[in-house]
Amino acid sequence: MTADPYRRLLAALEEDRARQLESARRAPCPETRIAADSMASAFLHAAAMAVREFEGPVASQAYAERAVGGEGQSAPGISPPPA
């Protein structure tokens, strides 16, 4: 492995968040979807905290905004129900 521990941690948190977002998308009931969305939010928060610790608060804010798809957004929100 050539990545430093910080980059490995960040990649693992992003992978876990993506897994939870996919679980939310596939959830058979609203309660399960809400739980998976909450876990995805927690992984985003943890990743943003890691970025803040290693790169500073401005980088952390930019990271979170990129992760949720836009400037000024602070949470991924609840996934829409499955079609």
C-alpha positions, 0 to 999 in steps of 0.5 A, a space after each residue: 500500500 502506498 497511500 498514507 493512513 489519512 488517505 486510506 481512512 478517507 477512502 474507507 469512510 467514503 466507501 462505507 458512505 456509498 454502501 449506506 446510500 445504496 442500501 437506502 436506495 434499495 430499502 424496502 421500507 421507509 424506516 430502513 431507508 431513514 436508518 441507512 441515510 442516517 448512517 451515510 450522513 454519519 460517515 460523511 460527518 466522520 470524513 469531513 472531521 478527518 479532512 478538517 483535522 488534516 487539511 483545515 476547516 475550509 477544506 472540510 467545508 469544501 469536501 462536505 459540499 462536494 460530497 452532497 453535490 453543491 455549495 451551501 448544502 450541509 446534509 444529503 437528505 432523505 433518499 427518495 422512495 424506490 420507484 
